[in-house]
């Protein structure tokens, strides 16, 4: 049982480290309209609604911590935002079905939109920069679209890995029954 839990932790860590590296390197050079997709938000939201609030918060906290170390001015701001994103997406675990891609894409889009709003309020509005329509049309909406397009490729991979881990866990649990 502990081996399966350790395997899940390792796979989860590899997923979010790979997405972090892709976001910082490859997608840093593939910017469209000076924005790049938020892969760590896709990972956080996906683990939230697939595995529940606890794992969503865990993945969100460490994803946000990586973002704080790389891009943040205040240590813990992104960690808190991503942690709350994982928690909120975890609340939708009971209505989540693997076959339906509409709910995951809607949750990822909603998470991205709320993320953009929170960043605007905490980073720009508090510094008396009140150009919300400009920020909305030049940052939030393009990043939301780019993140959704990236989610169409990344989410199925995360779903596949989650299915493999769940079948492994069920197979090992059935041996003890």
C-alpha positions in Angstrom: 0.0 0.0 0.0 2.8 2.4 0.8 4.5 1.5 -2.4 1.4 2.6 -4.4 1.2 5.8 -2.5 4.9 6.5 -3.1 4.4 5.8 -6.8 1.5 8.2 -7.0 3.6 10.9 -5.2 6.5 10.4 -7.6 4.3 10.5 -10.7 2.5 13.6 -9.4 5.8 15.3 -8.7 7.2 14.4 -12.2 4.0 15.7 -13.8 4.1 19.1 -12.2 7.9 19.5 -12.5 7.7 18.6 -16.2 4.9 21.1 -16.7 6.8 23.7 -14.7 9.9 23.2 -16.9 7.8 23.4 -20.1 6.1 26.5 -18.9 9.4 28.2 -18.1 11.4 27.1 -21.1 9.5 25.9 -24.2 6.4 27.9 -23.7 8.4 30.9 -22.7 9.6 31.0 -26.3 6.2 30.1 -27.8 4.4 33.2 -26.5 1.4 34.4 -28.5 0.3 38.0 -28.0 3.0 38.1 -25.3 1.3 35.5 -23.1 2.0 31.9 -22.5 -0.3 29.1 -21.2 -0.4 28.4 -17.5 0.4 24.7 -17.4 0.7 24.6 -13.6 -2.8 25.8 -13.3 -4.0 23.0 -15.6 -2.2 20.5 -13.5 -3.5 22.0 -10.2 -7.1 22.1 -11.5 -6.9 18.6 -13.0 -5.6 17.0 -9.8 -8.3 19.0 -7.9 -11.3 17.6 -9.7 -9.8 14.2 -10.4 -8.4 13.4 -6.9 -10.2 15.8 -4.6 -9.5 18.9 -2.6 -6.6 17.5 -0.6 -4.5 16.5 -3.5 -5.5 19.6 -5.5 -4.3 21.7 -2.6 -1.1 19.7 -2.3 -0.2 20.1 -6.0 -1.4 23.7 -6.0 0.8 24.7 -3.1 3.9 23.2 -4.5 3.1 24.5 -8.0 2.6 28.0 -6.6 5.8 27.7 -4.5 7.7 27.0 -7.7 6.1 30.0 -9.4 6.9 32.2 -6.3 10.5 31.1 -6.5 10.8 31.8 -10.2 8.5 34.8 -10.8 7.1 36.1 -7.6 7.9 39.3 -5.7 6.3 38.0 -2.5 7.0 34.4 -1.4 3.7 32.6 -0.8 1.4 34.7 -3.0 1.2 32.3 -5.9 1.3 29.3 -3.5 -1.8 30.6 -1.8 -3.6 31.3 -5.2 -2.8 27.9 -6.5 -3.7 26.2 -3.2 -7.1 27.8 -3.3 -7.5 26.9 -7.0 -6.8 23.2 -6.1 -9.2 23.3 -3.2 -12.0 24.9 -5.2 -11.6 22.5 -8.1 -11.6 19.6 -5.6 -15.1 20.6 -4.6 -16.2 19.4 -8.1 -14.9 15.9 -7.7 -18.3 14.4 -7.0 -19.7 15.8 -10.3 -16.6 15.0 -12.4 -16.8 12.1 -14.9 -13.8 10.9 -17.0 -15.8 10.7 -20.2 -16.9 14.3 -20.3 -14.3 16.8 -21.3 -16.6 19.8 -21.0 -16.5 20.1 -17.2 -12.7 19.9 -17.0 -12.3 22.5 -19.7 -14.9 24.8 -18.0 -13.2 24.4 -14.6 -9.8 25.1 -16.1 -11.1 28.1 -17.9 -12.9 29.4 -14.8 -9.7 28.8 -12.8 -7.6 30.7 -15.3 -10.1 33.6 -15.4 -10.2 33.9 -11.6 -6.4 33.6 -11.5 -6.1 36.5 -13.9 -8.6 38.6 -11.8 -6.8 37.9 -8.6 -3.4 38.7 -10.1 -4.9 42.0 -11.5 -6.4 43.0 -8.1 -3.3 42.1 -6.1 -0.6 43.2 -8.4 -2.0 46.1 -10.4 -5.1 47.6 -8.8 -3.5 47.9 -5.4 -0.7 49.9 -7.1 -3.4 52.3 -8.5 -3.2 50.9 -12.0 -6.9 50.9 -13.0 -6.7 49.8 -16.6 -8.8 46.8 -16.1 -10.3 46.6 -19.7 -6.8 46.8 -21.1 -5.5 44.1 -18.8 -8.6 41.9 -19.5 -8.3 42.2 -23.3 -4.5 42.0 -23.5 -3.6 39.5 -20.7 -6.5 37.6 -19.1 -8.5 36.6 -22.3 -5.5 35.7 -24.5 -3.9 33.7 -21.6 -7.2 32.0 -21.0 -7.6 30.9 -24.6 -3.9 29.8 -24.8 -4.3 27.8 -21.6 -7.5 26.1 -22.9 -5.7 25.1 -26.1 -2.8 23.7 -24.1 -5.2 21.9 -21.8 -6.6 20.0 -24.8 -3.2 18.4 -25.1 -2.1 18.1 -21.5 -5.3 17.1 -19.7 -5.7 13.8 -21.7 -2.2 12.9 -20.7 -2.9 13.6 -17.0 -6.1 11.7 -17.3 -4.3 8.7 -18.8 -1.7 8.7 -16.0 -4.4 9.0 -13.4 -6.3 6.0 -14.9 -3.1 3.9 -14.9 -2.4 4.7 -11.3 -6.0 4.0 -10.2 -6.0 0.6 -12.0 -2.7 -0.3 -10.3 -4.1 0.7 -6.9 -7.4 -1.3 -7.5 -5.4 -4.3 -8.7 -3.2 -4.3 -5.7 -6.2 -3.7 -3.3 -8.1 -6.7 -4.9 -5.1 -9.0 -4.0 -5.8 -8.5 -0.3 -9.5 -9.1 -0.4 
